[in-house]
Amino acid sequence: MARVVVDVMLKPEILDPQGQAVQRALPRLGFEGISDVRQGKRFELEVDGPVDDAALARIHDLAESFLANTVIEDFTVKVESSDVVAGAAK
C-alpha cells in the first residue's frame, strides 16, 4: 500500500482571507517575523498496490476534477511512501 498526497493551494493571485487573518493574529500571540500565511488543503490517499504512471495519472485526474477548483487553486501530487514503481513518482 502506498500513500499519495495531494496538496491544494489558492493560486498566488487569489486573496486568502483566512491566511491573512492568521498572519495578523501571529504577532498578538508572540510569533514575530512571519510575513505571509497561505492556507490550503491536504489530501492523503492510500492506494492499493504499486503507484505507477497510470495510477498517478488517475490521481491527477481525480485532483483536477474533484479535489481542487482549478479556476482558483493549484495542486501538486506526490508519492509519500512505499510500493512505488521506479520512475512513477513525480
C-alpha positions in Angstrom: 0.0 0.0 0.0 1.3 3.5 -0.8 0.3 7.0 0.3 -0.1 9.7 -2.3 -0.5 13.3 -1.1 -2.4 15.9 -3.0 -1.8 19.5 -1.7 -4.2 22.1 -2.9 -3.5 25.8 -2.5 -5.1 29.0 -3.7 -3.3 30.5 -6.7 -0.9 33.3 -5.8 -3.2 35.9 -7.4 -6.2 34.9 -5.3 -6.8 36.6 -2.0 -6.6 34.3 1.0 -8.7 35.9 3.8 -8.2 33.0 6.2 -4.4 33.1 5.7 -4.4 36.9 6.2 -6.4 36.5 9.5 -3.9 34.0 10.8 -1.0 36.2 9.7 -2.5 39.3 11.5 -3.0 37.2 14.7 0.5 35.8 15.0 2.2 38.9 16.5 -0.5 39.1 19.2 0.3 35.5 20.0 4.0 36.2 20.3 5.1 34.9 16.9 7.2 37.5 15.1 8.9 37.5 11.8 6.3 35.8 9.7 5.4 38.0 6.8 2.7 35.9 5.0 0.5 32.9 5.6 -1.4 31.0 2.9 -4.0 28.4 3.9 -4.6 25.2 1.9 -5.9 21.6 1.9 -4.0 18.3 2.1 -5.5 15.0 1.0 -3.8 11.7 1.8 -4.8 8.9 -0.4 -4.0 5.3 0.5 -3.5 3.4 -2.8 -3.8 -0.4 -3.1 -0.9 -1.8 -5.0 2.0 0.0 -6.5 1.9 3.6 -7.7 2.8 3.5 -11.4 2.4 6.1 -14.1 -1.2 5.0 -14.7 -2.2 5.3 -11.0 -0.6 8.7 -10.8 -2.5 9.8 -13.9 -5.8 8.7 -12.3 -5.0 10.5 -9.1 -4.0 13.6 -11.1 -7.4 13.4 -12.9 -9.2 13.0 -9.5 -7.4 16.0 -8.1 -8.2 18.1 -11.1 -11.8 17.2 -11.4 -12.8 16.7 -7.7 -10.3 17.8 -5.1 -9.3 21.2 -6.5 -11.2 24.1 -8.1 -8.6 24.7 -10.8 -10.0 28.1 -11.6 -8.7 29.5 -8.3 -6.5 26.6 -6.9 -3.3 24.9 -7.9 -2.4 21.4 -6.7 0.5 19.0 -6.5 0.5 15.2 -6.4 3.4 13.4 -4.7 4.0 9.8 -3.6 4.9 9.9 0.1 5.6 6.2 1.0 6.1 2.6 -0.1 5.2 0.4 -3.1 6.4 2.9 -5.7 7.3 1.7 -9.2 10.6 3.1 -10.3 10.1 6.3 -12.3 6.5 6.8 -11.3 6.9 9.4 -8.5 6.6 12.9 -9.9 
